[in-house]
Amino acid sequence: MKLDIKTLVMLGGLAVAFGGFYYGTQLRLDYLESSIQDVQNDSNDCSARIGSLKKQVQRLSKKISKKEE
């Protein structure tokens, strides 16, 4: 099996291009996954905060209704 230099350069170039595509795509996917995780954490924090605010509003509403009686 005899390969000339042009074929080797072409195969090497294809390998580098596919490798760059793979690692570039993997890097972007990892970044997106971490961004999604951050958004989910922020969403959970907001949900917890909303829950505590609802409880606080309910307590204040009860206090107001007691004072109105």
Biopython code that builds the backbone (N, CA, C, O; Angstrom):
import numpy as np
from Bio.PDB.StructureBuilder import StructureBuilder

atoms = [
    (1, "MET", "N", (0.850, -1.175, 0.000)),
    (1, "MET", "CA", (0.000, 0.000, 0.000)),
    (1, "MET", "C", (0.894, 1.237, 0.000)),
    (1, "MET", "O", (1.674, 1.467, 0.924)),
    (2, "LYS", "N", (0.758, 2.006, -1.045)),
    (2, "LYS", "CA", (1.618, 3.165, -1.205)),
    (2, "LYS", "C", (0.760, 4.425, -1.130)),
    (2, "LYS", "O", (-0.218, 4.559, -1.866)),
    (3, "LEU", "N", (1.130, 5.353, -0.237)),
    (3, "LEU", "CA", (0.402, 6.617, -0.089)),
    (3, "LEU", "C", (1.339, 7.763, -0.441)),
    (3, "LEU", "O", (2.474, 7.821, 0.033)),
    (4, "ASP", "N", (0.860, 8.655, -1.261)),
    (4, "ASP", "CA", (1.687, 9.819, -1.572)),
    (4, "ASP", "C", (1.414, 10.913, -0.545)),
    (4, "ASP", "O", (0.492, 10.804, 0.263)),
    (5, "ILE", "N", (2.214, 11.949, -0.587)),
    (5, "ILE", "CA", (2.148, 13.024, 0.401)),
    (5, "ILE", "C", (0.830, 13.777, 0.345)),
    (5, "ILE", "O", (0.341, 14.221, 1.384)),
    (6, "LYS", "N", (0.243, 13.934, -0.828)),
    (6, "LYS", "CA", (-1.033, 14.646, -0.967)),
    (6, "LYS", "C", (-2.143, 13.924, -0.218)),
    (6, "LYS", "O", (-2.967, 14.557, 0.442)),
    (7, "THR", "N", (-2.164, 12.608, -0.321)),
    (7, "THR", "CA", (-3.191, 11.815, 0.354)),
    (7, "THR", "C", (-3.022, 11.911, 1.870)),
    (7, "THR", "O", (-4.003, 12.041, 2.602)),
    (8, "LEU", "N", (-1.792, 11.846, 2.328)),
    (8, "LEU", "CA", (-1.534, 11.961, 3.763)),
    (8, "LEU", "C", (-1.948, 13.325, 4.300)),
    (8, "LEU", "O", (-2.532, 13.421, 5.379)),
    (9, "VAL", "N", (-1.647, 14.377, 3.550)),
    (9, "VAL", "CA", (-2.031, 15.723, 3.973)),
    (9, "VAL", "C", (-3.543, 15.865, 4.000)),
    (9, "VAL", "O", (-4.098, 16.472, 4.917)),
    (10, "MET", "N", (-4.214, 15.305, 2.991)),
    (10, "MET", "CA", (-5.676, 15.375, 2.947)),
    (10, "MET", "C", (-6.297, 14.617, 4.118)),
    (10, "MET", "O", (-7.210, 15.126, 4.769)),
    (11, "LEU", "N", (-5.811, 13.407, 4.391)),
    (11, "LEU", "CA", (-6.332, 12.621, 5.504)),
    (11, "LEU", "C", (-6.051, 13.300, 6.846)),
    (11, "LEU", "O", (-6.902, 13.312, 7.735)),
    (12, "GLY", "N", (-4.876, 13.852, 6.977)),
    (12, "GLY", "CA", (-4.538, 14.586, 8.199)),
    (12, "GLY", "C", (-5.423, 15.808, 8.384)),
    (12, "GLY", "O", (-5.886, 16.093, 9.488)),
    (13, "GLY", "N", (-5.654, 16.526, 7.290)),
    (13, "GLY", "CA", (-6.525, 17.700, 7.357)),
    (13, "GLY", "C", (-7.950, 17.335, 7.733)),
    (13, "GLY", "O", (-8.584, 18.030, 8.527)),
    (14, "LEU", "N", (-8.454, 16.250, 7.168)),
    (14, "LEU", "CA", (-9.800, 15.782, 7.526)),
    (14, "LEU", "C", (-9.874, 15.373, 8.990)),
    (14, "LEU", "O", (-10.852, 15.683, 9.671)),
    (15, "ALA", "N", (-8.854, 14.685, 9.478)),
    (15, "ALA", "CA", (-8.829, 14.263, 10.879)),
    (15, "ALA", "C", (-8.821, 15.479, 11.803)),
    (15, "ALA", "O", (-9.529, 15.502, 12.810)),
    (16, "VAL", "N", (-8.027, 16.479, 11.465)),
    (16, "VAL", "CA", (-7.970, 17.693, 12.278)),
    (16, "VAL", "C", (-9.304, 18.427, 12.239)),
    (16, "VAL", "O", (-9.768, 18.914, 13.270)),
    (17, "ALA", "N", (-9.926, 18.513, 11.072)),
    (17, "ALA", "CA", (-11.218, 19.209, 10.947)),
    (17, "ALA", "C", (-12.299, 18.507, 11.753)),
    (17, "ALA", "O", (-13.055, 19.155, 12.477)),
    (18, "PHE", "N", (-12.377, 17.187, 11.632)),
    (18, "PHE", "CA", (-13.395, 16.453, 12.385)),
    (18, "PHE", "C", (-13.122, 16.513, 13.889)),
    (18, "PHE", "O", (-14.048, 16.630, 14.692)),
    (19, "GLY", "N", (-11.862, 16.433, 14.255)),
    (19, "GLY", "CA", (-11.514, 16.548, 15.677)),
    (19, "GLY", "C", (-11.873, 17.917, 16.232)),
    (19, "GLY", "O", (-12.409, 18.019, 17.336)),
    (20, "GLY", "N", (-11.584, 18.960, 15.482)),
    (20, "GLY", "CA", (-11.947, 20.310, 15.909)),
    (20, "GLY", "C", (-13.443, 20.486, 16.025)),
    (20, "GLY", "O", (-13.927, 21.125, 16.960)),
    (21, "PHE", "N", (-14.175, 19.928, 15.088)),
    (21, "PHE", "CA", (-15.630, 20.010, 15.142)),
    (21, "PHE", "C", (-16.159, 19.300, 16.379)),
    (21, "PHE", "O", (-17.024, 19.825, 17.081)),
    (22, "TYR", "N", (-15.638, 18.105, 16.644)),
    (22, "TYR", "CA", (-16.105, 17.332, 17.797)),
    (22, "TYR", "C", (-15.821, 18.069, 19.102)),
    (22, "TYR", "O", (-16.724, 18.251, 19.918)),
    (23, "TYR", "N", (-14.589, 18.490, 19.305)),
    (23, "TYR", "CA", (-14.227, 19.135, 20.557)),
    (23, "TYR", "C", (-14.878, 20.506, 20.697)),
    (23, "TYR", "O", (-15.227, 20.909, 21.807)),
    (24, "GLY", "N", (-15.046, 21.219, 19.605)),
    (24, "GLY", "CA", (-15.744, 22.503, 19.670)),
    (24, "GLY", "C", (-17.199, 22.332, 20.044)),
    (24, "GLY", "O", (-17.733, 23.093, 20.852)),
    (25, "THR", "N", (-17.838, 21.343, 19.464)),
    (25, "THR", "CA", (-19.234, 21.070, 19.790)),
    (25, "THR", "C", (-19.365, 20.608, 21.233)),
    (25, "THR", "O", (-20.287, 21.021, 21.936)),
    (26, "GLN", "N", (-18.458, 19.762, 21.675)),
    (26, "GLN", "CA", (-18.494, 19.275, 23.058)),
    (26, "GLN", "C", (-18.316, 20.430, 24.040)),
    (26, "GLN", "O", (-18.994, 20.473, 25.066)),
    (27, "LEU", "N", (-17.434, 21.347, 23.750)),
    (27, "LEU", "CA", (-17.211, 22.504, 24.614)),
    (27, "LEU", "C", (-18.473, 23.361, 24.704)),
    (27, "LEU", "O", (-18.847, 23.810, 25.788)),
    (28, "ARG", "N", (-19.124, 23.585, 23.569)),
    (28, "ARG", "CA", (-20.353, 24.378, 23.563)),
    (28, "ARG", "C", (-21.463, 23.687, 24.339)),
    (28, "ARG", "O", (-22.204, 24.341, 25.073)),
    (29, "LEU", "N", (-21.585, 22.370, 24.186)),
    (29, "LEU", "CA", (-22.606, 21.628, 24.925)),
    (29, "LEU", "C", (-22.345, 21.670, 26.428)),
    (29, "LEU", "O", (-23.285, 21.816, 27.209)),
    (30, "ASP", "N", (-21.113, 21.548, 26.835)),
    (30, "ASP", "CA", (-20.780, 21.636, 28.258)),
    (30, "ASP", "C", (-21.138, 23.009, 28.813)),
    (30, "ASP", "O", (-21.667, 23.113, 29.920)),
    (31, "TYR", "N", (-20.852, 24.066, 28.049)),
    (31, "TYR", "CA", (-21.186, 25.418, 28.477)),
    (31, "TYR", "C", (-22.701, 25.583, 28.607)),
    (31, "TYR", "O", (-23.180, 26.163, 29.581)),
    (32, "LEU", "N", (-23.452, 25.078, 27.636)),
    (32, "LEU", "CA", (-24.908, 25.177, 27.697)),
    (32, "LEU", "C", (-25.476, 24.398, 28.878)),
    (32, "LEU", "O", (-26.401, 24.867, 29.542)),
    (33, "GLU", "N", (-24.936, 23.221, 29.144)),
    (33, "GLU", "CA", (-25.401, 22.439, 30.283)),
    (33, "GLU", "C", (-25.163, 23.172, 31.592)),
    (33, "GLU", "O", (-26.032, 23.164, 32.464)),
    (34, "SER", "N", (-24.016, 23.802, 31.749)),
    (34, "SER", "CA", (-23.739, 24.542, 32.979)),
    (34, "SER", "C", (-24.636, 25.775, 33.082)),
    (34, "SER", "O", (-25.057, 26.145, 34.177)),
    (35, "SER", "N", (-24.929, 26.410, 31.950)),
    (35, "SER", "CA", (-25.836, 27.562, 31.971)),
    (35, "SER", "C", (-27.242, 27.134, 32.370)),
    (35, "SER", "O", (-27.905, 27.821, 33.146)),
    (36, "ILE", "N", (-27.694, 26.009, 31.843)),
    (36, "ILE", "CA", (-29.020, 25.494, 32.194)),
    (36, "ILE", "C", (-29.072, 25.146, 33.674)),
    (36, "ILE", "O", (-30.076, 25.411, 34.336)),
    (37, "GLN", "N", (-28.012, 24.562, 34.197)),
    (37, "GLN", "CA", (-27.967, 24.218, 35.623)),
    (37, "GLN", "C", (-28.055, 25.482, 36.473)),
    (37, "GLN", "O", (-28.750, 25.493, 37.489)),
    (38, "ASP", "N", (-27.358, 26.548, 36.072)),
    (38, "ASP", "CA", (-27.424, 27.811, 36.805)),
    (38, "ASP", "C", (-28.839, 28.384, 36.786)),
    (38, "ASP", "O", (-29.322, 28.878, 37.805)),
    (39, "VAL", "N", (-29.496, 28.322, 35.647)),
    (39, "VAL", "CA", (-30.858, 28.834, 35.540)),
    (39, "VAL", "C", (-31.807, 28.011, 36.405)),
    (39, "VAL", "O", (-32.693, 28.569, 37.052)),
    (40, "GLN", "N", (-31.630, 26.690, 36.423)),
    (40, "GLN", "CA", (-32.475, 25.843, 37.260)),
    (40, "GLN", "C", (-32.267, 26.153, 38.738)),
    (40, "GLN", "O", (-33.228, 26.201, 39.506)),
    (41, "ASN", "N", (-31.016, 26.364, 39.139)),
    (41, "ASN", "CA", (-30.746, 26.719, 40.532)),
    (41, "ASN", "C", (-31.395, 28.050, 40.889)),
    (41, "ASN", "O", (-31.983, 28.186, 41.962)),
    (42, "ASP", "N", (-31.291, 29.029, 39.999)),
    (42, "ASP", "CA", (-31.920, 30.320, 40.242)),
    (42, "ASP", "C", (-33.433, 30.185, 40.323)),
    (42, "ASP", "O", (-34.075, 30.842, 41.143)),
    (43, "SER", "N", (-34.003, 29.336, 39.478)),
    (43, "SER", "CA", (-35.441, 29.105, 39.483)),
    (43, "SER", "C", (-35.879, 28.473, 40.796)),
    (43, "SER", "O", (-36.907, 28.851, 41.359)),
    (44, "ASN", "N", (-35.105, 27.513, 41.285)),
    (44, "ASN", "CA", (-35.430, 26.876, 42.563)),
    (44, "ASN", "C", (-35.350, 27.878, 43.708)),
    (44, "ASN", "O", (-36.182, 27.862, 44.615)),
    (45, "ASP", "N", (-34.342, 28.754, 43.663)),
    (45, "ASP", "CA", (-34.210, 29.782, 44.692)),
    (45, "ASP", "C", (-35.408, 30.729, 44.664)),
    (45, "ASP", "O", (-35.929, 31.112, 45.712)),
    (46, "CYS", "N", (-35.838, 31.101, 43.466)),
    (46, "CYS", "CA", (-36.988, 31.993, 43.337)),
    (46, "CYS", "C", (-38.265, 31.311, 43.822)),
    (46, "CYS", "O", (-39.102, 31.949, 44.460)),
    (47, "SER", "N", (-38.418, 30.033, 43.527)),
    (47, "SER", "CA", (-39.595, 29.299, 43.974)),
    (47, "SER", "C", (-39.645, 29.238, 45.493)),
    (47, "SER", "O", (-40.711, 29.397, 46.086)),
    (48, "ALA", "N", (-38.509, 29.012, 46.119)),
    (48, "ALA", "CA", (-38.452, 28.974, 47.579)),
    (48, "ALA", "C", (-38.787, 30.345, 48.147)),
    (48, "ALA", "O", (-39.505, 30.452, 49.141)),
    (49, "ARG", "N", (-38.277, 31.370, 47.529)),
    (49, "ARG", "CA", (-38.541, 32.738, 47.997)),
    (49, "ARG", "C", (-40.022, 33.072, 47.841)),
    (49, "ARG", "O", (-40.613, 33.683, 48.731)),
    (50, "ILE", "N", (-40.624, 32.681, 46.728)),
    (50, "ILE", "CA", (-42.051, 32.934, 46.505)),
    (50, "ILE", "C", (-42.875, 32.200, 47.551)),
    (50, "ILE", "O", (-43.853, 32.746, 48.060)),
    (51, "GLY", "N", (-42.492, 30.965, 47.880)),
    (51, "GLY", "CA", (-43.202, 30.210, 48.903)),
    (51, "GLY", "C", (-43.168, 30.903, 50.246)),
    (51, "GLY", "O", (-44.187, 30.957, 50.934)),
    (52, "SER", "N", (-42.023, 31.435, 50.638)),
    (52, "SER", "CA", (-41.924, 32.140, 51.924)),
    (52, "SER", "C", (-42.700, 33.454, 51.882)),
    (52, "SER", "O", (-43.279, 33.860, 52.890)),
    (53, "LEU", "N", (-42.720, 34.118, 50.740)),
    (53, "LEU", "CA", (-43.496, 35.355, 50.625)),
    (53, "LEU", "C", (-44.989, 35.080, 50.720)),
    (53, "LEU", "O", (-45.725, 35.877, 51.304)),
    (54, "LYS", "N", (-45.456, 33.955, 50.151)),
    (54, "LYS", "CA", (-46.865, 33.591, 50.246)),
    (54, "LYS", "C", (-47.263, 33.361, 51.695)),
    (54, "LYS", "O", (-48.322, 33.811, 52.132)),
    (55, "LYS", "N", (-46.413, 32.657, 52.444)),
    (55, "LYS", "CA", (-46.688, 32.416, 53.855)),
    (55, "LYS", "C", (-46.750, 33.726, 54.626)),
    (55, "LYS", "O", (-47.607, 33.906, 55.491)),
    (56, "GLN", "N", (-45.847, 34.629, 54.313)),
    (56, "GLN", "CA", (-45.802, 35.921, 54.991)),
    (56, "GLN", "C", (-47.065, 36.725, 54.683)),
    (56, "GLN", "O", (-47.626, 37.360, 55.576)),
    (57, "VAL", "N", (-47.511, 36.702, 53.438)),
    (57, "VAL", "CA", (-48.728, 37.417, 53.050)),
    (57, "VAL", "C", (-49.939, 36.810, 53.758)),
    (57, "VAL", "O", (-50.827, 37.537, 54.203)),
    (58, "GLN", "N", (-49.976, 35.486, 53.864)),
    (58, "GLN", "CA", (-51.090, 34.837, 54.558)),
    (58, "GLN", "C", (-51.120, 35.221, 56.031)),
    (58, "GLN", "O", (-52.192, 35.481, 56.578)),
    (59, "ARG", "N", (-49.960, 35.261, 56.680)),
    (59, "ARG", "CA", (-49.917, 35.675, 58.087)),
    (59, "ARG", "C", (-50.379, 37.119, 58.248)),
    (59, "ARG", "O", (-51.143, 37.437, 59.159)),
    (60, "LEU", "N", (-49.914, 37.979, 57.366)),
    (60, "LEU", "CA", (-50.329, 39.376, 57.447)),
    (60, "LEU", "C", (-51.817, 39.526, 57.169)),
    (60, "LEU", "O", (-52.485, 40.351, 57.793)),
    (61, "SER", "N", (-52.333, 38.750, 56.256)),
    (61, "SER", "CA", (-53.761, 38.791, 55.949)),
    (61, "SER", "C", (-54.580, 38.358, 57.150)),
    (61, "SER", "O", (-55.617, 38.957, 57.436)),
    (62, "LYS", "N", (-54.136, 37.332, 57.856)),
    (62, "LYS", "CA", (-54.835, 36.888, 59.064)),
    (62, "LYS", "C", (-54.806, 37.973, 60.137)),
    (62, "LYS", "O", (-55.811, 38.217, 60.803)),
    (63, "LYS", "N", (-53.644, 38.630, 60.305)),
    (63, "LYS", "CA", (-53.522, 39.702, 61.294)),
    (63, "LYS", "C", (-54.474, 40.846, 60.968)),
    (63, "LYS", "O", (-55.121, 41.401, 61.857)),
    (64, "ILE", "N", (-54.553, 41.195, 59.686)),
    (64, "ILE", "CA", (-55.422, 42.295, 59.260)),
    (64, "ILE", "C", (-56.874, 41.938, 59.495)),
    (64, "ILE", "O", (-57.644, 42.766, 59.982)),
    (65, "SER", "N", (-57.260, 40.720, 59.156)),
    (65, "SER", "CA", (-58.661, 40.323, 59.340)),
    (65, "SER", "C", (-59.022, 40.256, 60.825)),
    (65, "SER", "O", (-60.166, 40.541, 61.179)),
    (66, "LYS", "N", (-58.081, 39.888, 61.708)),
    (66, "LYS", "CA", (-58.334, 39.886, 63.152)),
    (66, "LYS", "C", (-58.530, 41.309, 63.658)),
    (66, "LYS", "O", (-59.395, 41.557, 64.498)),
    (67, "LYS", "N", (-57.729, 42.247, 63.151)),
    (67, "LYS", "CA", (-57.829, 43.627, 63.602)),
    (67, "LYS", "C", (-59.090, 44.288, 63.078)),
    (67, "LYS", "O", (-59.608, 45.210, 63.707)),
    (68, "GLU", "N", (-59.592, 43.839, 61.943)),
    (68, "GLU", "CA", (-60.820, 44.420, 61.381)),
    (68, "GLU", "C", (-62.044, 43.967, 62.147)),
    (68, "GLU", "O", (-63.069, 44.648, 62.115)),
    (69, "GLU", "N", (-61.973, 42.839, 62.836)),
    (69, "GLU", "CA", (-63.123, 42.321, 63.586)),
    (69, "GLU", "C", (-63.371, 43.053, 64.834)),
    (69, "GLU", "O", (-64.306, 42.727, 65.566)),
]
sb = StructureBuilder()
sb.init_structure("model")
sb.init_model(0)
sb.init_chain("A")
sb.init_seg("    ")
for serial, (resi, resn, name, xyz) in enumerate(atoms, 1):
    if name == "N":
        sb.init_residue(resn, " ", resi, " ")
    sb.init_atom(name, np.array(xyz, "f"), 0.0, 1.0, " ", f" {name:<3s}", serial, name[0])
structure = sb.get_structure()
